[in-house]
Amino acid sequence: LWDLSTSKCKKLITDQHENAVLAIKFIKIHGKNFDIISSDLDGYIKKITISIGYFLTTVDSAVLIRKKEPFFLIEVLKLTNDEKSVFSELDEKPIIVAFGSLENVFVYQLEPVPKNLLLIKRPTYLQNLSVPDVSFGLGYPPRYLPNNCSEADSALFEKVKSSVDIAKQHRLIAVSWGKCVSIYIIPF
């Protein structure tokens, strides 16, 4: 941690991961304290809280997820003011994060209550050569599928379509792997 006003290192943090850190994101800043989320080559995803005091800076961490696969991507859902008004009925605004590996994208709610929201597997017809990219958004779910979808995709789409209000905006996640882009509704 660097103090930009003095250009000096306040604290060197070297004890949070045993292997290379692959991705890191700020998730919350509250006063002189902030939370970051990081992933490493061993498949650990940690929430790290840094508290900056006048004389002492402390670092606490907790393992959120441990998988056998490393996560190369972390993306945090940040609601715009327009999006906050759409979801104003929620008492506490959730912090939602997506983690991407070569095989999966996990969508996870960090706050107010930690829980898994969605698991998206790499399509089997794509080679395992690319890291997925994700983007969160707010919008209306698709109303139809292209003609070249499988019967299983069509059946799943019809099942979801019948249980989702397609006239209402939803939190969405777009996931790309190679040339394939898919859009999913984030359940919460």
Summary of the structure (lengths in Angstrom):
residues: 188
radius of gyration: 19.1
end to end distance: 34.7
largest distance: 64.1
contacts: 478
relative contact order: 0.13
helix: 10%
strand: 46%
